[in-house]
């Protein structure tokens, strides 16, 4: 493969890519390992033409440099290297024996299988697809992208582009897509916003806010020093509809987002587990910086520590109020997490603890999600209601990640907790999930 950047100057890494390099364990483990990928799935209604689908995948890769970009880690300085377009792998699975009543479960099982597979970061492009065909007009499409070149927001962009490119090929026209802004444009812009001078004022805020703080960690079942084999497993669950409705109503009544209410409940749970009132939780934000990069595919996400003192809180409503203030002040002053760890190294001390681990918390709040959306001859619906657990799933580097996804169409709330099996027993995670649901139910139904 020819290097498109040869002689054109090296493309700097994004801060996010530099952060991943800090945890580099080679191509077999860690953030450059074969399971550090992201998988999304959609039910597709209509007759899928495999030739058109492969062509549309090719179009997406040709359009977006980042999907064919290598992070060069064995040189100084580390940098990005863009390669020429090539065809992503498209695997077709025959699911014609599955009865209609069992297809939702079969679609979930296929996604679990895809998530457990390994995909080498050396095999470009870093986008792949699996199409499971129930019949001529009912399929499940799984897209797989390595996390070094994509994130949850980007997966929504990829399917949108893929659907439009497929329709354009089918209708013999040009795709109706906005002018693409490449990820390298973002990394070059980001470099101008992360200088010491640019970060001086927000850094003062964070140094004051995080003085003496450590990210709140929970006890683990196994010690890191036990050096047990590691997989990332996942536990999934559905929140009761009345609790979901009460969560959304409380958020509206308090001029808060659902994320703030859910984060407040999570902080109450951590206080119960750890016995401390000073709670610092890391959450994952889009990290895109400017509106012009909202349509750019790449790995943008940024960790933001949210510190709240729950001392003296007499009601859950008061916890939400304090959490809301925390979020408003912190999220308007975001700086790269790597810089925060540099300025306040004690903040990340729990990452190295032998008998504790950090459980990050996020709520999916994407601006666009396909739900029975027709593009050309096909209709796409994201598979969001996933409830099957998995022993082996997509990797998270360390600890655990708690995710809640609110489906605005049906007012359903689906939760999942990904966890490292070398640190946690599955039974412990199920207990934490049960505790969280109890805390959330009690809190939002009786906030005063």
Steps between C-alpha positions, in 0.01 A plus 500: 500500500640841405539760772300804389687728743850420376678827435199699618595536865394281787150530636506550878305269728190629671519534878266202518740287292790613720299393805452155347873476435560539874331162549651335192559128559571405140266357240376214718359688798395845615374794291674373184394142559266286286191552717525875554229558243150637497201311358155633411213316336191586294201306373468566130166457323509457125694300243872561565718480188842373611682671215346834584572451871867421432522802273343724765750374758779582255354850457498564876863392533608708200315804638638478856878486532493402866356154420822421311738672739781331691625629835878474466619414850857382431632842394563832674295698488210259473269602218216406265561346159217495247485218246326469165137384494435127500190282535372419850423138573131410464396166650157355422330268748208275407226531764212372285416223747401744775126529559357857494420492874863418581670753274545777756690262727698358208601852399626565853690172504666589171617834642640323807689262273636787292609691812694196625697466175852635458597754235863594450585869495751416226225401256381819331247642457386497862135462405328166441144376457299186566161452335271233642213416264175368647325516163508714186344798677620470861866525602723608785802714418793524742773759451835457674758778534814517710470744790815684393311634198139512620268558794128464568414832333709404195318169460178697457672702226635189330159333468348826375767531232480131413122516453526807277786353292301178454193694387709716266653195332158339470356816341809574284566842650754677719459463879326791668753553780662811649860583418714278716733645764780254558621392842847637428344847469367455852834383641681798350236739640512324837874555520439877499249476786704281735807717544596608852380851421162386367439271799627737771162633613299172493792323668471740793137399542583130495793529739270671749205267440706181524730600786546189715260295287535147373265325260265293714579130462311190613646186658587219261458126547851423377827687538686628199810334638326163463568544126191307391401464132296799388184523295241775492157363585168684495181493707186656347161595645178693439391772741136485613278724282361689802854575618599620153196728484569637848865563409403701194233694689735586787759622249242726332371638830851584621623650172754220484592245239420129555878452520519725807224308680653162415846619601359621832354155564833341411679730745257392774581137418875569520452667837322187624776273367802704612370687806639833376310821420767646268414328171693547175367315196647496151256534213554478126416803286504541121815714511439660158571854606332688216179458302694467173627159615159357585492317165861377525573132560779425745592423858400815687371392840641667810485400866375771737522465881187622683557565871207553737497522878185333634564598862178611667268418210158443653318387187565366152375828357791671674742242356368579152539874562863459604568260212346746255730777622796263468409412142436857384828630639710204384356426157538861387871489586604170349868439439670174395501239775866436429574860601297461821702195599819693430390795715344289778668156492340394831162511322583181309662311787209249524585376150807338654331368816547128555158433653273769350389617156339803340151462353440776245143613430335617180155560353458478123365830368562492125334773290384252235409131517340298221162360602287363215672756277462440127791593273438400142359148483611395849377574852748510790433460874780495753495199734497677835300270726772247576452295816717188458818481711833400346811341650724647228428837340673808365791599718529781752858563614449492876226468764140535388271725297138565593276610210136603484317553171167682496292419193294814435258317271375257762616670821695186581826503693747220438809457714822306470815460704818388329760367739842337503460138603847497659371754754128428553277196538186509288293450817652816652407701194144367507476605864621852415246522218222394738616753760504778241150420385377507861672834566367651177143381565491627856664830404291604201166380638559681833755776428412696815 
